[in-house]
Amino acid sequence: MRIFKLLSLLLGYPDEALQEAAPEIAGILCNDPALPNEISARLAALAMRIASNDLLDTQEAYVALFDQTRSLSLYLFEHVHGESRDRGQAMVDLRTLYEANGLEMEPGELPDYLPLFLEFLSIITSDEAGILVADIQPLAVSLAQRLTKRRSDYAAVLDAVLALAPAAGHTAGSVAPEVDPAGHDHAWAEEPVLFTAAPVPVAAPAGECS
């Protein structure tokens, strides 16, 4: 499931390594049969934007989008549990799932960080990945819709995740309501995420795919 690793990279914080690798990522995505052509082209366009734009500008825009907009947080359990104690146990459970399948986390990483979650999907079987994508489907749909409303090209990453889960039921054009980042947790909390998967043994032209 290499595709999930590439999606993880594109959704992560843009750094020099990603900027250098982005053209190659675009080329790989353009030739990946797992995705619809339209989504592949949008992902390639995102990768080429990261490759060609000023890195500091790209980083600043990324922080403003994901770190300063609470409804677009890339931390899954923040949408579900807010700051409640339940989030801590959910973190422990997800970390245990990672460790049982051989994924080592970097110091300071939180297990519910969506790019890390996508990286995990890349090291397990397609069946296991499908179950976990179904688990986060409501969150992925909401994030995809909110990013689309903001005309962010990062929406392509969430649409790709949903495209890899045929039962996702993502409806284009139906936008989840935006929220005030200063509002109460219950005003924007999503449905609970229950990770049900059992542990298993251990270059394209900019914006176009031919």
C-alpha positions in Angstrom: 0.0 0.0 0.0 2.7 2.4 -1.1 0.0 5.0 -2.0 -0.7 5.7 1.7 3.0 6.5 2.3 2.9 9.0 -0.5 -0.3 10.6 0.9 1.3 10.7 4.3 4.3 12.7 2.8 2.1 15.1 1.0 -0.1 15.8 4.0 2.9 16.3 6.3 4.7 19.5 7.2 6.5 20.6 4.0 10.3 20.6 4.4 13.3 20.6 2.0 13.2 16.8 1.7 9.6 16.8 0.6 10.2 19.7 -1.8 13.0 17.8 -3.4 11.0 14.5 -3.6 7.8 16.1 -4.8 8.3 15.9 -8.6 9.1 12.1 -8.2 6.0 11.7 -6.0 3.9 13.4 -8.7 5.2 11.1 -11.3 4.4 8.0 -9.2 0.9 9.2 -8.3 0.2 9.8 -12.0 0.8 6.2 -12.7 -0.9 4.6 -9.7 -3.8 2.5 -10.9 -5.4 2.5 -7.4 -6.7 6.1 -7.8 -9.1 7.7 -10.2 -7.3 9.8 -12.9 -8.9 13.1 -11.6 -7.6 12.6 -8.1 -4.2 11.5 -9.3 -4.0 14.7 -11.3 -4.9 16.8 -8.3 -2.4 15.1 -6.1 0.3 15.7 -8.8 -0.7 19.3 -8.9 -0.3 19.6 -5.1 3.1 17.9 -5.3 4.3 20.2 -8.0 3.1 23.3 -6.1 5.1 22.1 -3.1 8.1 21.5 -5.4 8.0 24.9 -7.2 6.7 27.4 -4.6 9.0 29.2 -2.1 9.4 26.8 0.8 8.9 29.4 3.6 5.7 30.6 2.0 4.5 27.0 1.7 5.3 26.3 5.3 3.5 29.5 6.5 0.4 28.6 4.5 0.5 25.1 5.9 0.6 26.3 9.5 -2.2 28.8 8.9 -4.3 26.1 7.4 -3.9 23.1 9.7 -2.3 24.4 12.9 -4.3 27.6 13.3 -7.7 26.3 12.1 -9.1 24.1 14.7 -11.7 22.4 12.5 -8.9 21.4 10.1 -6.7 19.9 12.8 -4.8 16.8 11.6 -5.0 15.3 15.0 -7.8 12.8 14.7 -8.8 12.5 18.4 -8.9 16.2 18.9 -12.1 16.1 16.7 -13.5 13.3 18.7 -12.5 13.8 22.3 -11.2 17.4 22.6 -9.2 17.7 25.7 -11.1 15.0 27.7 -9.5 12.1 29.4 -10.9 9.7 26.8 -8.4 11.1 24.3 -5.5 9.8 26.5 -6.8 6.2 26.5 -7.5 6.4 22.7 -3.9 7.5 22.2 -2.6 4.6 24.2 -4.8 2.1 22.2 -3.6 3.5 18.9 0.1 3.5 19.9 -0.3 -0.1 21.0 -1.7 -1.0 17.6 1.3 0.7 15.9 3.8 -1.0 18.1 2.2 -4.4 17.6 2.7 -4.0 13.8 6.2 -2.7 13.9 5.7 1.1 13.4 8.2 3.1 15.5 7.2 6.6 16.4 9.6 9.5 16.6 10.0 11.2 20.1 7.3 13.7 20.6 5.0 12.3 17.9 1.3 11.8 18.7 -0.3 8.6 17.4 -3.4 10.3 16.1 -1.5 12.6 13.8 -3.2 11.9 10.4 0.1 11.8 8.3 1.5 9.2 10.8 -1.8 7.2 10.7 -1.5 7.2 6.8 2.1 6.0 7.1 0.9 3.1 9.3 -1.7 2.1 6.7 1.2 1.7 4.2 2.8 -1.1 6.3 -0.2 -3.3 6.9 -2.3 -5.4 4.5 -4.8 -3.8 2.2 -7.6 -5.5 4.1 -6.4 -4.1 7.4 -5.9 -0.7 5.9 -9.5 -0.7 4.5 -10.9 -1.4 7.9 -9.0 1.5 9.5 -9.9 3.9 6.7 -13.6 2.9 7.3 -13.0 3.8 11.0 -11.9 7.3 10.2 -14.4 7.8 7.3 -16.6 10.4 9.0 -13.5 12.5 9.9 -12.0 12.2 6.5 -15.3 13.2 4.8 -15.5 16.3 7.0 -11.9 17.3 6.5 -12.2 16.8 2.7 -15.4 18.9 2.6 -13.9 21.7 4.7 -10.7 21.8 2.6 -12.8 21.9 -0.6 -14.8 24.8 0.8 -11.5 26.7 1.3 -10.4 25.7 -2.2 -7.3 24.1 -0.7 -5.5 21.6 -2.9 -4.9 19.5 0.2 -8.5 18.3 -0.2 -7.1 15.9 -2.9 -5.2 13.9 -0.2 -8.4 13.3 1.8 -10.4 12.5 -1.4 -7.7 10.0 -2.2 -8.0 8.3 1.2 -11.8 8.1 0.7 -11.4 6.8 -2.9 -9.3 3.9 -1.5 -12.3 2.9 0.6 -15.2 2.3 -1.8 -17.8 2.3 1.0 -16.8 5.8 2.1 -19.8 7.4 0.6 -18.1 10.8 0.1 -20.4 13.2 -1.6 -18.8 16.1 -3.5 -20.3 19.5 -2.9 -21.9 18.7 0.4 -19.9 20.8 2.8 -19.7 20.3 6.5 -20.3 23.5 8.5 -17.3 25.6 9.4 -16.7 26.3 13.0 -15.3 29.0 15.2 -11.9 27.8 16.5 -12.7 29.5 19.8 -15.9 27.6 20.2 -16.7 24.7 22.5 -15.6 21.2 21.6 -19.1 19.8 21.3 -19.8 22.3 18.5 -17.5 20.6 16.2 -16.8 17.2 17.6 -17.1 14.3 15.2 -18.4 10.7 15.7 -16.2 8.5 17.8 -13.4 6.7 16.0 -13.1 3.1 17.0 -10.1 1.3 15.7 -11.3 -2.2 15.0 -8.4 -3.7 13.0 -6.6 -6.5 14.8 -2.7 -6.4 14.9 -1.1 -8.3 12.0 2.3 -10.1 12.1 5.1 -8.4 12.2 8.1 12.9 -13.1 4.9 14.4 -14.4 4.1 17.9 -15.9 2.8 20.3 -13.2 -0.8 19.5 -12.5 -1.3 16.9 -15.2 -1.0 13.2 -15.6 -0.6 11.7 -19.0 
